[in-house]
Amino acid sequence: MRILRERELKDIVYGATLLGAGGGGSPENGMQLVKSILEISDEVKMVSPEEVPDYSMIAVVAGMGAPEVLLKRGWRNEDIPALRLLEQVVGRKMDYIIAIETGGFNSITPLHAAVASGVPAIDGDGVGRAIPQLEMTMFYIHNLPLAPVTLADAHGNSAVLYPIDAPMAEKMARGITVAFGMQAGIACHPMAGWQMKKAVIGGTYTMAEKVGRAIREAKEKGKDPVKAVVEVTNGFEIARGKVTKKEVETRGGFDYGKVYVADVRVDYKNENMIAWKAGKPVAISPDLICWLTTDGQPLTNADIKEGLEVAVIGIKAHERWRTPEGLAVFRPVLAELGYTGEYVPIEKLL
């Protein structure tokens, strides 16, 4: 077990924002949540997946909603009633809390729920990046039951869902989140320690903290934060320059967009999915395509604006994603964005 304090938590927000690959929630929301965590306790307990006993109980806790609503209202601790309701439904208290994905907000919500519950958080999540759909997690690929799914708002409203699959869970949860005023806490995937271990992408908080620290220290020393991130992640600088154009449209509850930087175009569905240069792909999901301003601010796709000076950073996906089962999850999303070719690892494209 290790202890995370204020500095580590803030580093995690920035690192997880970058590793969210364009999604996973805003760092502003993440920082709001760090403030809430520190009001409860000055430390967060974190354990590695290996430290978790096989027959302990774990739940995924996250936040759902519109980023602009979250920013305006702030998080109102909706994760806590959602978790309490899940515990009530399954008939026992959770021993550990885990994240669904990596992101500036979605990595921090489980830490808040863990601290408020007096239990440790797990150093890992279901993806190792952010993803647009619930079925794109290792928990789901490994057939870990998603239901029951519980949602709660800040006014005492709540819901318990028993969806037959992840796409239906997504539709139901989105509908309820709209009814809750575009903001809800969600708890799901109640699982045993042994189930978590076969599916988890481990070490995601450790990596987010390393990335956040590298950015912070580079800025403090007047060094290049882009190079610092590339070094700490064994990543690649795909492009650097001004955002010359951003196109975005919302369809079916998802943001589809294209961002142009120097001679590279990045296509996204909520999260960055493929980067093109001279008509050829230079990075393909599940590999990560991430944004960092040249002065060291990690960005989500909601933050990207024309005129910003940014670097496009590519990072290898976790080995679990580079399997036939892992790659199959990203294929339909890539096809939606017009790419039907084979996955080629980023280290072979650059």
C-alpha positions as CSV (number, residue, x, y, z in Angstrom):
1,M,0.0,0.0,0.0
2,R,1.1,3.5,-0.6
3,I,-0.2,6.9,0.4
4,L,-1.1,9.7,-2.1
5,R,-1.1,13.3,-0.8
6,E,-1.9,16.6,-2.4
7,R,1.1,16.9,-4.7
8,E,0.7,13.3,-6.0
9,L,-3.1,13.8,-6.5
10,K,-2.5,17.0,-8.6
11,D,0.2,15.3,-10.7
12,I,-2.2,12.4,-11.3
13,V,-4.9,14.8,-12.6
14,Y,-2.5,16.3,-15.2
15,G,-1.0,12.9,-16.1
16,A,-4.3,11.2,-16.4
17,T,-5.7,14.1,-18.5
18,L,-2.9,13.5,-21.0
19,L,-3.3,9.7,-20.9
20,G,-7.0,10.1,-21.5
21,A,-6.2,10.5,-25.2
22,G,-8.5,13.4,-25.6
23,G,-11.2,12.2,-23.2
24,G,-11.8,11.0,-19.6
25,G,-12.9,14.4,-18.3
26,S,-11.6,17.8,-17.7
27,P,-8.6,18.5,-15.5
28,E,-10.6,21.4,-14.0
29,N,-13.2,19.0,-12.8
30,G,-10.4,16.7,-11.5
31,M,-8.9,19.5,-9.5
32,Q,-12.3,20.4,-8.0
33,L,-12.5,16.8,-6.9
34,V,-9.0,16.8,-5.4
35,K,-10.1,19.8,-3.3
36,S,-13.2,17.7,-2.1
37,I,-10.9,14.7,-1.3
38,L,-8.6,16.9,0.8
39,E,-11.5,18.3,2.7
40,I,-12.2,14.6,3.8
41,S,-8.6,13.5,4.4
42,D,-5.1,14.6,3.5
43,E,-4.2,11.1,2.2
44,V,-5.6,8.5,-0.2
45,K,-4.6,4.8,0.3
46,M,-3.7,3.0,-2.9
47,V,-2.9,-0.7,-3.4
48,S,-1.6,-2.6,-6.4
49,P,-3.9,-5.2,-8.0
50,E,-1.7,-7.9,-6.6
51,E,-2.3,-6.8,-3.0
52,V,-6.0,-7.3,-3.3
53,P,-7.3,-10.5,-1.7
54,D,-9.1,-12.8,-4.2
55,Y,-12.4,-12.8,-2.4
56,S,-12.6,-9.2,-1.5
57,M,-15.4,-7.1,-3.2
58,I,-14.6,-4.2,-5.6
59,A,-16.8,-1.7,-7.4
60,V,-16.2,0.6,-10.3
61,V,-17.2,4.2,-9.5
62,A,-17.4,7.1,-12.0
63,G,-19.1,10.3,-12.9
64,M,-21.4,10.8,-15.8
65,G,-22.6,14.0,-17.4
66,A,-21.9,17.0,-19.6
67,P,-18.4,18.5,-19.0
68,E,-19.7,22.1,-19.2
69,V,-22.4,21.3,-16.6
70,L,-19.8,19.8,-14.3
71,L,-17.6,22.8,-14.7
72,K,-20.4,25.2,-13.9
73,R,-21.9,23.4,-11.0
74,G,-18.9,21.5,-9.7
75,W,-19.1,17.8,-8.6
76,R,-21.6,17.5,-5.8
77,N,-20.4,14.1,-4.4
78,E,-22.9,12.1,-6.5
79,D,-20.5,9.2,-6.5
80,I,-21.2,8.5,-2.8
81,P,-25.0,7.8,-3.0
82,A,-24.4,5.8,-6.2
83,L,-21.8,3.6,-4.4
84,R,-24.0,3.2,-1.2
85,L,-26.9,2.1,-3.4
86,L,-24.8,-0.5,-5.1
87,E,-23.7,-1.8,-1.7
88,Q,-27.3,-2.0,-0.6
89,V,-28.3,-3.9,-3.7
90,V,-25.5,-6.4,-3.5
91,G,-25.8,-6.7,0.2
92,R,-22.3,-5.9,1.3
93,K,-19.8,-3.0,1.7
94,M,-17.1,-2.7,-0.9
95,D,-13.5,-3.4,0.2
96,Y,-11.9,-1.5,-2.7
97,I,-12.8,1.0,-5.4
98,I,-11.5,1.0,-8.9
99,A,-11.7,3.3,-12.0
100,I,-13.4,2.4,-15.2
101,E,-10.8,4.4,-17.3
102,T,-7.9,6.8,-17.2
103,G,-8.8,10.5,-17.4
104,G,-8.5,13.9,-15.7
105,F,-11.9,13.5,-14.0
106,N,-12.6,9.7,-14.2
107,S,-9.3,8.7,-12.5
108,I,-10.2,11.0,-9.6
109,T,-13.8,10.1,-8.9
110,P,-12.9,6.6,-7.6
111,L,-10.3,8.2,-5.3
112,H,-13.0,10.4,-3.9
113,A,-15.4,7.5,-3.3
114,A,-12.6,5.4,-1.7
115,V,-11.6,8.2,0.7
116,A,-15.3,8.9,1.6
117,S,-15.8,5.2,2.3
118,G,-12.5,4.7,4.2
119,V,-11.2,2.0,1.8
120,P,-8.2,1.9,-0.5
121,A,-8.3,2.6,-4.2
122,I,-6.7,0.2,-6.7
123,D,-3.7,1.3,-8.9
124,G,-5.3,0.3,-12.2
125,D,-8.5,0.5,-14.3
126,G,-10.4,-1.2,-17.0
127,V,-8.7,0.5,-20.0
128,G,-5.5,2.4,-19.4
129,R,-6.8,5.3,-21.4
130,A,-10.3,6.8,-22.0
131,I,-12.8,5.3,-24.3
132,P,-16.2,6.4,-25.7
133,Q,-18.3,3.3,-24.9
134,L,-18.7,1.1,-21.9
135,E,-18.2,-2.1,-23.9
136,M,-14.6,-1.0,-24.6
137,T,-13.2,-2.1,-21.3
138,M,-11.2,-5.1,-20.2
139,F,-13.8,-5.8,-17.5
140,Y,-16.4,-6.2,-20.2
141,I,-14.2,-8.1,-22.6
142,H,-13.5,-10.6,-19.8
143,N,-17.2,-11.0,-19.2
144,L,-17.3,-9.5,-15.8
145,P,-20.9,-8.7,-15.0
146,L,-21.7,-5.0,-15.4
147,A,-25.0,-5.1,-13.5
148,P,-26.4,-4.0,-11.2
149,V,-25.6,-0.5,-12.3
150,T,-26.6,2.3,-9.8
151,L,-26.9,6.0,-10.5
152,A,-27.6,8.9,-8.2
153,D,-27.9,12.7,-8.3
154,A,-27.3,15.3,-5.5
155,H,-31.0,15.6,-4.6
156,G,-31.7,12.0,-3.4
157,N,-32.9,10.6,-6.8
158,S,-31.4,7.3,-7.7
159,A,-31.9,4.3,-10.1
160,V,-30.9,0.7,-10.2
161,L,-30.4,-0.8,-13.7
162,Y,-30.1,-4.4,-14.9
163,P,-29.0,-3.9,-18.5
164,I,-28.4,-7.1,-20.6
165,D,-25.2,-5.6,-22.1
166,A,-22.9,-2.6,-22.1
167,P,-24.6,-0.7,-25.1
168,M,-27.9,-1.0,-23.3
169,A,-26.3,0.1,-20.0
170,E,-25.0,3.2,-21.8
171,K,-28.4,4.1,-23.3
172,M,-30.2,3.7,-20.0
173,A,-27.6,5.5,-18.0
174,R,-27.4,8.4,-20.4
175,G,-31.2,8.8,-20.3
176,I,-31.3,8.8,-16.5
177,T,-28.3,11.3,-16.4
178,V,-30.4,13.7,-18.6
179,A,-33.3,13.3,-16.1
180,F,-30.9,14.1,-13.3
181,G,-29.9,17.4,-14.9
182,M,-26.9,16.1,-16.9
183,Q,-24.9,15.0,-13.9
184,A,-24.8,11.7,-12.0
185,G,-22.6,9.4,-10.0
186,I,-22.5,5.8,-11.3
187,A,-21.4,2.6,-9.7
188,C,-21.2,-0.8,-11.5
189,H,-19.2,-3.9,-12.2
190,P,-19.3,-5.4,-8.6
191,M,-16.5,-8.0,-8.8
192,A,-14.3,-10.2,-6.7
193,G,-10.5,-9.6,-6.4
194,W,-9.8,-12.7,-8.6
195,Q,-12.1,-11.4,-11.3
196,M,-10.4,-7.9,-11.2
197,K,-7.0,-9.4,-11.5
198,K,-7.7,-11.2,-14.7
199,A,-9.0,-8.1,-16.4
200,V,-7.3,-5.0,-14.9
201,I,-4.8,-2.8,-16.6
202,G,-2.5,-2.3,-13.6
203,G,-0.3,0.7,-12.7
204,T,-2.4,3.3,-14.4
205,Y,-2.2,5.8,-11.4
206,T,1.5,5.2,-11.1
207,M,2.0,6.1,-14.8
208,A,-0.4,9.1,-14.5
209,E,1.6,10.4,-11.5
210,K,4.9,9.9,-13.4
211,V,3.6,11.8,-16.4
212,G,2.1,14.6,-14.3
213,R,5.4,14.9,-12.3
214,A,7.4,15.0,-15.5
215,I,5.3,17.9,-16.9
216,R,5.5,19.8,-13.6
217,E,9.2,19.4,-13.2
218,A,9.9,20.3,-16.8
219,K,7.9,23.5,-16.3
220,E,9.7,24.3,-13.0
221,K,13.1,23.8,-14.6
222,G,12.3,25.7,-17.8
223,K,12.7,22.5,-19.9
224,D,10.5,21.2,-22.7
225,P,7.5,19.4,-21.2
226,V,6.8,17.6,-24.5
227,K,10.2,15.9,-24.5
228,A,9.7,15.1,-20.8
229,V,6.4,13.3,-21.5
230,V,7.8,11.4,-24.5
231,E,10.7,10.3,-22.4
232,V,8.7,9.1,-19.4
233,T,6.2,7.2,-21.5
234,N,8.6,5.9,-24.1
235,G,6.3,7.7,-26.5
236,F,6.6,9.5,-29.8
237,E,6.3,13.2,-30.8
238,I,4.0,12.8,-33.9
239,A,3.6,16.6,-34.6
240,R,4.1,20.0,-33.1
241,G,2.6,23.2,-34.2
242,K,-0.5,25.4,-34.2
243,V,-4.0,23.9,-34.3
244,T,-5.0,25.2,-37.8
245,K,-8.5,23.8,-37.9
246,K,-11.0,21.9,-35.7
247,E,-14.2,20.4,-37.0
248,V,-16.7,18.8,-34.6
249,E,-20.2,17.5,-34.8
250,T,-22.4,15.7,-32.1
251,R,-24.3,12.6,-33.2
252,G,-26.0,10.1,-31.0
253,G,-24.5,11.6,-27.8
254,F,-20.9,11.4,-29.1
255,D,-18.6,14.1,-30.3
256,Y,-17.0,13.3,-33.7
257,G,-14.2,15.6,-34.8
258,K,-11.0,16.3,-36.8
259,V,-8.1,18.4,-35.5
260,Y,-5.4,19.6,-37.8
261,V,-1.9,20.3,-36.4
262,A,1.0,21.0,-38.8
263,D,0.8,18.2,-41.4
264,V,-1.1,15.8,-39.2
265,R,-4.9,15.2,-38.8
266,V,-6.3,13.5,-35.7
267,D,-9.8,12.0,-35.9
268,Y,-11.8,11.3,-32.8
269,K,-15.0,9.9,-31.4
270,N,-15.0,11.6,-28.0
271,E,-11.4,10.2,-27.7
272,N,-8.6,10.3,-30.3
273,M,-8.8,7.2,-32.5
274,I,-6.4,7.7,-35.5
275,A,-3.8,10.2,-36.6
276,W,-3.0,10.7,-40.3
277,K,0.0,12.2,-42.1
278,A,0.2,12.5,-45.9
279,G,-2.8,10.2,-46.3
280,K,-1.4,7.4,-44.2
281,P,-2.0,6.5,-40.6
282,V,0.8,7.3,-38.1
283,A,-1.0,6.2,-35.0
284,I,-4.0,3.9,-34.6
285,S,-6.1,3.1,-31.5
286,P,-5.8,1.4,-29.1
287,D,-2.4,3.2,-29.1
288,L,-2.8,6.6,-27.4
289,I,-2.9,9.9,-29.3
290,C,-2.6,12.7,-26.7
291,W,-2.5,16.5,-26.6
292,L,-0.1,18.7,-24.7
293,T,0.4,22.4,-25.2
294,T,4.0,23.3,-25.9
295,D,4.0,25.1,-22.5
296,G,2.9,21.9,-20.7
297,Q,-0.9,21.9,-20.4
298,P,-2.5,18.5,-21.1
299,L,-5.8,18.9,-23.0
300,T,-9.0,17.0,-23.8
301,N,-10.8,17.3,-27.1
302,A,-13.2,19.7,-25.5
303,D,-10.3,22.0,-24.7
304,I,-8.6,22.0,-28.1
305,K,-9.0,25.3,-29.9
306,E,-7.8,26.7,-33.2
307,G,-4.6,28.8,-32.6
308,L,-3.3,26.8,-29.7
309,E,0.4,25.6,-29.9
310,V,0.3,21.9,-29.2
311,A,2.2,18.7,-29.6
312,V,0.6,15.4,-30.7
313,I,2.1,12.6,-28.6
314,G,1.7,8.9,-29.4
315,I,2.1,6.2,-26.7
316,K,2.0,2.5,-27.0
317,A,-1.2,0.8,-25.7
318,H,-0.9,-1.8,-22.9
319,E,-0.1,-5.3,-24.2
320,R,-3.5,-6.5,-23.3
321,W,-5.0,-4.3,-26.0
322,R,-2.6,-5.7,-28.6
323,T,-4.4,-9.0,-28.7
324,P,-7.1,-10.1,-31.2
325,E,-9.8,-9.6,-28.5
326,G,-8.5,-6.1,-27.6
327,L,-8.1,-4.9,-31.2
328,A,-11.6,-6.2,-32.1
329,V,-13.1,-3.7,-29.7
330,F,-11.7,-0.7,-31.5
331,R,-12.4,-1.9,-35.0
332,P,-16.0,-0.7,-35.2
333,V,-15.1,2.8,-34.0
334,L,-12.2,3.1,-36.5
335,A,-14.6,1.9,-39.3
336,E,-17.1,4.7,-38.3
337,L,-14.2,7.1,-38.8
338,G,-13.4,5.7,-42.2
339,Y,-10.5,3.4,-41.4
340,T,-11.0,-0.3,-42.2
341,G,-7.4,-1.3,-42.5
342,E,-5.4,-3.4,-40.1
343,Y,-4.0,-2.2,-36.8
344,V,-0.3,-1.5,-37.0
345,P,1.6,-0.7,-33.8
346,I,2.7,2.9,-33.5
347,E,6.4,1.9,-33.2
348,K,6.2,0.5,-36.7
349,L,4.4,3.5,-38.2
350,L,6.8,6.2,-36.9
